[in-house]
Amino acid sequence: MRRRLTLSQITLALALVTAVSIVALPVTAQASKAPTYYVSLGDSYSVGYQPGLGATAGYTAYVARKTHLTLVNFGCAGATTTSILDTVGCPDVLPHTAGAASYTTTPQAAAAEAFITAHYGHIGLITVSIGGNDVTACAAQANPLPCVATAVVTITKNVGILAAGLRSAAGPKVPIIGLTYPDVLLGSYVYPSVPPSAAQIALAQSSVPAFKSVINPALTAAYALSKGVLVDVTKATGAYVPLTRTTTLTPYGTVPVAVASVCTLTWYCKMGNIHATTKGYLVIGKLIVPRYATLRKG
């Protein structure tokens, strides 16, 4: 037999449904507005290091602002392609790192992957700046190219492992953008002395093919294995301009255009320091944002 509901019972039932809906709405709204994260990994470039200033906004704060993503920065000064995978914690934590993430019991890569996994579906972008410290010692060699070629074997293997781990954690559609570096060794034309010695000129000249033909192709291939891309910061900061093209730059006089560019965008010419200036980091940020936009559309 069917039971007829009274008017008061129907009214009560409607009130309960309405109450449940009101309670559920904030939860649904909160889930839909969960932040989408920009995850940064890497070395001192990833934390915007500058001599005398420590960590600065670098390129990551610019990218976060332009993409409207929430920055989470796992970068660690001094990191190599080996330490990012194996070294527990960050031995050189820089205060005031934008979006700094703390990890004391796990390597940088594992910490980032754990965060990405925990926020699956809410990762908008991953950038990686790594590999520079693997080849820094090569600058002291009379002929840096064999040293760089040897180091690149390790770089290729490690970056391949790193990119694969990030891709597995993030899923197939999240843009992974690897970064290379300005060719700071072009600054050897003016640092440590002007006019440059024969050794200074030789170092500057050999640095171009080291990036163009060895380091950057290896990084490109390593990221591509996991459907990541490399932004060629070296090219964008003028390193591939023929050294026969010159300009005048105060206080150095006539120098190659490529040297003038690296003097403006890094601290190498003034201090022998490999890090970017504020202007240099901004250039890197402005390379990442349009590449991110393109990848999101694709």
C-alpha positions in Angstrom: 0.0 0.0 0.0 1.2 3.5 -0.8 1.5 6.0 2.0 0.5 9.5 1.3 2.8 12.2 2.6 1.3 15.0 4.5 2.0 18.7 3.6 4.1 19.0 6.7 6.2 16.0 5.8 6.8 17.3 2.2 7.8 20.7 3.6 10.3 19.0 6.0 11.8 16.9 3.2 12.3 20.0 1.0 13.9 21.8 3.9 16.4 19.0 4.4 17.3 18.8 0.7 17.9 22.6 0.7 20.0 22.4 3.8 22.2 19.7 2.4 22.7 21.7 -0.8 23.7 24.8 1.1 26.3 22.8 3.1 27.7 21.2 0.0 28.1 24.3 -2.1 31.1 25.7 -0.2 33.0 22.4 -0.6 32.3 22.2 -4.3 33.3 25.9 -4.7 36.4 25.3 -2.8 37.4 22.3 -4.9 36.9 24.2 -8.1 39.0 27.1 -6.9 41.9 24.9 -5.7 45.2 26.7 -6.7 47.1 25.6 -9.8 50.7 25.3 -9.0 53.9 26.3 -10.8 56.7 23.9 -9.6 60.3 25.1 -10.0 63.3 22.8 -9.6 67.0 23.3 -10.1 70.1 25.1 -9.1 70.9 28.7 -8.1 69.4 30.1 -11.3 66.1 28.6 -10.2 66.1 30.6 -7.0 67.3 33.8 -8.7 70.7 34.0 -7.0 72.7 37.2 -7.4 76.0 38.1 -5.8 75.6 40.2 -2.7 71.8 39.8 -2.8 71.3 36.0 -2.3 68.0 34.7 -3.6 65.9 37.2 -5.6 62.6 37.1 -7.5 64.6 35.7 -10.5 62.5 34.4 -13.3 60.1 32.3 -11.2 58.2 35.1 -9.6 57.7 36.8 -13.1 56.5 33.5 -14.6 54.1 32.9 -11.6 52.7 36.4 -12.0 52.2 36.2 -15.7 50.7 32.7 -15.7 48.6 33.3 -12.6 50.0 30.1 -11.0 51.0 29.6 -7.4 54.8 29.2 -7.2 56.4 26.3 -5.3 60.1 26.4 -5.6 62.3 23.4 -4.7 65.5 25.0 -6.2 68.8 24.6 -4.3 71.9 26.6 -5.0 74.8 24.5 -6.1 72.7 21.6 -7.3 74.0 19.3 -10.0 72.2 16.7 -12.1 73.4 14.1 -9.6 72.7 15.9 -6.4 69.1 16.8 -7.5 68.4 13.1 -7.6 70.5 11.8 -4.7 71.4 14.4 -2.1 69.0 14.6 0.8 67.8 18.1 1.6 69.3 21.3 0.3 72.8 21.9 1.7 72.7 25.6 0.6 69.2 27.0 1.5 68.9 30.6 0.5 66.6 32.7 2.6 63.8 34.7 0.9 63.6 32.3 -2.0 60.3 33.1 -3.7 57.8 30.2 -3.1 60.4 28.2 -1.2 59.6 24.6 -0.4 61.3 22.9 2.5 62.5 19.3 2.3 65.0 17.9 4.8 64.6 14.1 4.5 64.5 13.6 0.8 66.3 14.7 -2.4 65.0 17.6 -4.3 63.6 15.6 -7.2 61.8 13.2 -4.9 60.4 16.1 -2.9 59.1 17.8 -6.0 57.6 14.6 -7.3 55.8 13.9 -4.0 54.3 17.4 -4.1 53.2 17.0 -7.8 51.7 13.6 -7.0 49.8 15.0 -4.0 48.4 17.8 -6.1 47.7 15.8 -9.3 45.5 17.6 -11.6 46.5 21.0 -10.1 50.0 21.3 -11.6 50.1 23.9 -14.3 53.8 24.2 -15.1 57.1 22.6 -14.2 60.4 24.3 -15.0 63.9 22.9 -14.4 67.3 24.7 -14.4 70.0 22.2 -14.0 73.3 21.1 -15.6 75.4 24.2 -15.3 77.2 23.1 -12.2 78.1 19.8 -13.9 80.4 21.7 -16.3 81.6 24.6 -14.3 85.0 22.9 -13.5 85.6 22.5 -17.3 86.3 26.2 -17.6 89.7 25.7 -15.8 90.8 23.2 -18.5 93.1 24.4 -21.3 90.7 22.8 -23.8 87.2 22.7 -22.1 85.5 20.7 -24.9 86.6 17.2 -23.9 85.7 17.9 -20.3 82.3 19.1 -21.3 81.7 16.1 -23.6 82.5 13.8 -20.6 80.2 15.7 -18.3 77.4 15.7 -20.8 77.2 11.9 -20.6 76.2 12.2 -17.0 74.0 15.2 -17.6 72.0 13.3 -20.3 71.5 10.3 -18.1 70.5 12.2 -15.0 68.2 14.7 -16.7 66.5 11.8 -18.5 65.8 10.2 -15.2 64.7 13.5 -13.6 62.3 14.4 -16.5 60.8 10.8 -16.5 60.1 11.1 -12.8 58.4 14.5 -13.2 56.4 13.3 -16.2 55.2 10.2 -14.3 54.1 12.3 -11.3 52.5 15.1 -13.3 50.7 13.1 -16.0 50.9 13.5 -19.8 49.7 17.1 -20.3 51.5 19.2 -17.8 54.2 21.4 -19.6 57.8 20.5 -18.5 60.2 23.2 -19.6 63.9 22.7 -19.2 66.3 25.7 -19.2 69.9 26.2 -20.3 72.0 29.2 -19.5 73.6 32.3 -20.9 77.1 31.6 -22.2 78.8 33.5 -19.4 82.2 32.5 -20.5 82.0 34.9 -23.4 82.7 37.4 -20.7 86.3 36.2 -20.7 86.9 38.7 -23.4 86.8 41.4 -20.7 87.3 39.5 -17.4 89.6 39.3 -15.6 91.6 41.7 -17.8 91.3 44.1 -20.7 92.7 43.6 -23.2 92.2 39.9 -22.9 95.0 37.4 -22.9 95.2 34.7 -25.5 93.9 32.2 -22.9 90.9 34.4 -22.2 90.0 34.6 -25.9 90.4 30.9 -26.4 88.1 30.1 -23.5 85.4 32.5 -24.7 85.6 31.1 -28.3 85.4 27.5 -27.2 82.4 28.1 -24.9 80.1 28.8 -27.9 80.4 25.3 -29.5 80.3 23.7 -26.1 76.8 25.1 -25.6 75.6 25.1 -29.2 76.8 21.6 -30.2 77.2 19.7 -27.0 75.4 20.8 -23.9 72.1 22.2 -25.3 71.5 19.4 -27.8 72.0 16.9 -25.0 69.5 18.7 -22.7 67.0 19.0 -25.6 67.1 15.2 -26.2 66.9 14.3 -22.5 63.8 16.4 -21.9 62.2 15.3 -25.2 62.2 11.7 -24.0 59.6 12.6 -21.5 57.8 15.1 -23.8 59.5 18.1 -22.2 61.0 21.0 -24.1 64.2 23.0 -23.7 64.2 26.8 -23.8 67.5 27.9 -25.4 68.5 30.7 -23.1 72.0 30.6 -24.6 70.7 31.6 -28.1 68.2 34.1 -26.7 70.9 35.9 -24.8 72.9 36.4 -28.0 75.7 33.8 -27.7 75.4 32.6 -31.2 75.9 36.0 -32.8 79.2 35.7 -34.8 82.1 37.0 -32.7 83.2 39.1 -35.7 80.3 41.5 -35.1 81.3 44.2 -32.6 79.9 47.0 -30.7 81.1 49.5 -28.1 80.4 48.9 -24.4 81.5 51.1 -21.5 84.0 50.6 -19.9 85.4 47.9 -22.1 85.6 49.6 -25.4 85.0 47.6 -28.6 83.8 44.0 -27.9 81.9 41.4 -29.8 78.1 41.9 -29.7 77.7 38.5 -28.0 80.1 39.6 -25.2 78.2 42.9 -24.7 75.0 40.9 -24.3 76.4 38.6 -21.6 78.0 41.6 -19.8 74.5 43.2 -19.6 72.6 40.1 -18.6 75.0 38.5 -16.1 77.5 39.4 -13.5 80.4 37.7 -15.2 82.1 40.7 -16.8 82.1 42.8 -13.6 82.8 40.1 -11.0 83.5 36.8 -12.8 80.2 35.5 -11.3 78.1 33.2 -13.5 74.7 34.4 -12.3 72.2 36.5 -14.2 71.4 40.1 -13.3 67.8 41.1 -12.6 67.5 42.0 -16.3 69.0 38.6 -17.3 66.4 36.7 -15.2 63.7 38.8 -16.7 64.8 37.7 -20.2 64.6 34.1 -19.1 61.1 34.6 -17.6 59.9 36.2 -20.8 61.1 33.1 -22.7 59.2 30.7 -20.5 55.8 32.4 -20.5 55.1 32.3 -24.3 56.4 28.7 -24.5 54.1 27.8 -21.6 51.2 29.3 -23.5 52.0 27.4 -26.6 52.3 24.1 -24.8 49.0 24.6 -23.0 47.2 25.2 -26.3 48.9 22.1 -27.8 
